């Protein structure tokens, strides 16, 4: 287990996500879209059936590879389940943008909200929120499920999270069909999101857990608010605030202390450092647990 995790992390840090049409996550996404094309109906029961079919078929094939090809295959499974390097690369492009138009273009690639009216600070704030949320979804949650269920647990989690990104929307098409998808993803991320928040507060030397809990409860997601609010407190930066989606304003509150810093270059650097150190701490803890487990 420890060797598998170490090699997978080294591949992720050294190479990151291969930019290929044949990346396992891209292949899984096309498989899910193809299944949706003939199984879709605006019904919860159909959503459950489709979700099970989309997950079970590839997971069965991967389980066969896990047994036949042993640890080299497991290394690739864990590597494909983690999105560490690309997460920071996408966010850094937004933060390094020299104009509003560059920032809007860069942030449009990583968030689902409307970007046409964003200021440069809005784009930076959205980038840090995405960084905080995906620190949990793309790194800590796969590590968590790896510790619980091994390589197959990590890759099963990545499938669950990918389907949520495709079907877990509260719109007319997916409200019923994607209900199961969203609820399973909420359950899979419940504890990892709170672990991520704790790590960020620890690294940022903030102890205001109760306030973080109160502010996180105002977020539309049962999980995403935890790392976002925790990063706001850990880095002393103002996150949250109203956002526009589908032409409508979502009146979210701002997160962080009164008088917290706006997202300038220095604040963004501090936030990036806190997230990076939190993930390093999580990786180190996972390595230690895997030695004992």
C-alpha positions in Angstrom: 0.0 0.0 0.0 2.7 2.5 1.0 4.8 1.8 -2.2 1.7 2.1 -4.4 0.8 5.5 -2.8 4.4 6.8 -2.9 4.8 6.0 -6.6 1.4 7.4 -7.5 2.2 10.7 -5.7 5.6 10.9 -7.4 3.9 10.5 -10.8 1.3 13.1 -9.9 3.9 15.6 -8.7 6.3 14.9 -11.6 3.8 14.6 -14.5 0.4 15.5 -13.3 -2.7 14.7 -15.4 -1.6 13.7 -18.9 -3.3 16.0 -21.3 -4.7 13.3 -23.5 -8.1 12.4 -25.1 -7.4 8.9 -23.7 -6.9 9.9 -20.0 -8.9 7.4 -17.9 -11.2 10.2 -16.5 -11.8 11.5 -20.0 -12.7 8.0 -21.2 -15.0 7.5 -18.2 -16.7 10.8 -18.9 -17.4 9.8 -22.6 -18.7 6.4 -21.4 -21.0 8.1 -18.9 -22.2 10.6 -21.6 -22.9 7.7 -24.0 -24.9 5.8 -21.4 -26.9 8.9 -20.6 -27.8 9.3 -24.3 -29.9 6.2 -24.2 -30.8 5.7 -20.6 -31.8 9.3 -19.6 -35.2 10.1 -18.2 -36.2 12.8 -15.8 -36.8 10.3 -13.1 -34.9 9.4 -9.9 -35.3 5.7 -10.5 -33.7 6.0 -14.0 -30.9 8.1 -12.5 -30.2 5.3 -10.0 -30.2 2.6 -12.7 -27.9 4.7 -15.0 -25.5 5.6 -12.1 -25.2 1.9 -11.1 -24.6 0.8 -14.7 -22.1 3.5 -15.4 -20.1 2.7 -12.3 -20.3 -1.0 -12.1 -19.2 -1.9 -15.6 -15.8 -0.1 -15.7 -15.2 -0.8 -12.0 -15.6 -4.5 -12.7 -13.0 -4.3 -15.5 -10.6 -2.3 -13.3 -11.1 -4.9 -10.5 -10.0 -7.6 -12.9 -6.9 -5.5 -13.8 -6.2 -5.0 -10.1 -6.0 -8.8 -9.6 -4.3 -9.7 -12.8 -1.7 -6.9 -13.1 -1.1 -6.4 -9.4 0.7 -3.3 -8.0 1.9 -1.6 -11.2 -1.8 -1.4 -12.3 -2.7 -0.1 -8.8 -0.2 2.7 -9.0 -1.8 3.8 -12.3 -5.3 3.6 -10.6 -4.3 5.8 -7.7 -2.4 8.3 -10.0 -5.5 8.6 -12.2 -7.6 9.3 -9.1 -5.7 12.3 -7.9 -5.7 15.8 -9.5 -3.1 17.7 -7.5 -0.7 19.3 -10.0 -3.3 20.3 -12.6 -5.4 21.9 -9.8 -2.6 24.4 -8.9 -1.7 25.0 -12.6 -5.3 26.0 -13.5 -5.6 28.3 -10.5 -2.1 29.9 -11.1 -3.1 30.9 -14.6 -6.0 32.9 -13.2 -3.8 34.5 -10.5 -1.1 35.4 -13.0 -3.5 37.0 -15.5 -2.4 40.5 -16.4 -5.8 41.8 -17.6 -9.5 41.3 -16.7 -10.2 39.6 -20.0 -7.3 37.1 -19.4 -8.6 36.4 -15.9 -12.2 35.9 -17.1 -11.0 33.5 -19.8 -8.9 31.5 -17.4 -11.5 31.3 -14.7 -14.2 30.2 -17.2 -12.3 26.9 -17.6 -12.5 25.9 -14.0 -15.9 27.2 -12.6 -19.5 26.9 -13.7 -20.6 30.4 -12.8 -21.0 33.3 -15.3 -17.7 35.1 -15.9 -18.6 37.8 -18.4 -19.1 40.5 -15.7 -16.3 39.4 -13.3 -13.7 41.9 -12.1 -10.1 40.6 -11.7 -10.7 40.3 -8.0 -13.9 38.3 -8.6 -11.9 35.9 -10.8 -9.2 35.6 -8.2 -11.7 34.9 -5.4 -13.4 32.3 -7.6 -10.1 30.6 -8.3 -9.2 30.4 -4.6 -12.7 29.0 -3.8 -12.2 26.4 -6.6 -8.7 25.6 -5.1 -10.1 25.1 -1.7 -13.1 22.9 -2.8 -10.9 20.8 -5.1 -8.2 20.3 -2.5 -10.8 18.1 -0.9 -12.4 16.6 -3.9 -9.3 16.0 -6.0 -6.7 15.2 -3.4 -7.8 14.6 0.2 -10.9 12.6 -0.7 -9.1 10.1 -3.0 -6.4 9.7 -0.3 -9.1 9.1 2.3 -10.8 6.4 0.2 -7.5 4.9 -0.6 -6.8 4.4 3.1 -10.3 2.9 3.6 -10.6 0.7 0.6 -7.3 0.7 -1.2 -6.7 1.6 -4.9 -10.2 0.4 -5.9 -11.6 2.8 -3.3 -9.7 5.7 -4.7 -10.8 5.1 -8.3 -14.4 4.4 -7.3 -14.5 7.8 -5.5 -13.1 9.5 -8.7 -15.9 7.9 -10.7 -18.5 9.1 -8.2 -17.0 12.7 -8.2 -16.8 12.8 -12.0 -20.5 11.8 -12.4 -21.4 14.5 -9.9 -19.6 17.1 -12.0 -21.7 15.8 -15.0 -25.1 15.2 -13.5 -25.2 16.7 -10.1 -26.9 20.0 -11.1 -30.2 21.4 -9.7 -31.5 22.3 -13.1 -34.4 21.1 -15.2 -32.5 18.2 -16.9 -30.7 16.8 -13.8 -32.9 17.7 -10.8 -34.4 14.2 -10.8 -32.0 12.2 -12.9 -29.0 13.5 -11.0 -30.5 13.2 -7.5 -28.7 9.9 -6.7 -25.5 11.1 -8.2 -25.5 14.3 -6.0 -26.4 12.5 -2.8 -23.8 9.8 -3.2 -21.1 12.4 -3.9 -22.3 14.4 -0.8 -21.9 11.3 1.3 -18.5 10.4 -0.1 -17.1 13.9 0.5 -18.7 14.6 3.9 -15.7 13.7 6.1 -12.9 14.6 3.6 -14.3 18.1 3.3 -14.2 18.6 7.1 -10.7 17.0 7.3 -9.6 19.5 4.7 -11.0 22.4 6.6 -9.3 21.3 9.8 -5.9 21.0 8.0 -6.2 24.4 6.5 -7.0 26.0 9.9 -4.1 24.1 11.5 -1.6 25.2 8.8 -3.0 28.7 8.9 -2.9 28.8 12.7 -6.6 29.6 13.0 -8.7 28.1 15.8 -12.1 29.6 14.9 -13.8 26.3 14.1 -17.2 27.2 15.4 -17.4 30.3 13.2 -16.2 28.2 10.2 -19.0 25.7 10.9 -21.6 28.5 11.1 -20.5 30.1 7.9 -20.1 26.8 6.0 -23.7 26.0 6.8 -24.8 29.0 4.7 -23.2 27.4 1.6 -25.5 25.8 -1.0 -23.3 22.6 -0.9 -23.2 20.5 2.3 -19.4 20.1 1.8 -17.9 22.7 -0.4 -18.4 25.5 2.1 -16.1 23.9 4.7 -12.8 24.2 2.9 -13.8 27.5 1.3 -14.6 29.1 4.6 -11.6 27.5 6.3 -9.3 28.9 3.7 -10.8 32.4 4.2 -10.0 32.2 7.9 -6.6 30.5 7.5 -5.3 33.0 5.0 -7.2 36.0 6.4 -8.8 36.6 3.0 -12.3 37.5 1.9 -14.0 34.8 -0.1 -17.6 34.1 -1.0 -20.0 36.8 -1.9 -22.7 37.0 -4.6 -22.1 35.2 -7.9 -24.0 34.9 -11.1 -25.1 31.6 -12.6 -27.3 31.2 -15.6 -28.0 34.9 -15.6 -29.3 34.9 -12.0 -27.6 36.3 -8.9 -26.9 33.8 -6.1 -26.7 36.1 -3.0 -24.1 34.3 -1.0 -22.5 35.9 2.1 -18.9 36.8 2.3 -16.6 34.4 4.2 -13.8 35.3 6.6 -13.2 37.7 9.4 -14.5 41.3 9.3 -11.8 43.3 7.7 -10.2 40.3 6.0 -7.9 41.1 3.0 -9.2 41.4 -0.5 -7.7 38.9 -2.9 -4.6 40.8 -4.0 -1.4 39.1 -5.1 0.0 38.7 -1.5 -3.3 37.3 -0.1 -3.5 34.9 -3.1 0.1 33.7 -2.5 -0.6 33.1 1.2 -3.8 31.1 0.4 -2.0 29.0 -2.2 0.8 28.2 0.3 -1.7 27.2 3.0 -3.5 24.8 0.6 -0.2 23.3 -0.7 1.1 22.7 2.8 -2.3 21.3 3.9 -2.1 18.7 1.0 1.5 17.9 1.9 0.5 17.3 5.4 -2.4 15.1 4.3 -0.1 13.1 2.0 2.4 12.6 4.8 -0.3 11.4 7.2 -1.7 9.0 4.5 1.8 7.6 4.0 2.2 7.0 7.8 -1.3 5.5 8.1 -0.6 3.2 5.1 2.6 1.9 6.8 0.6 0.9 9.9 -2.7 -0.1 8.3 
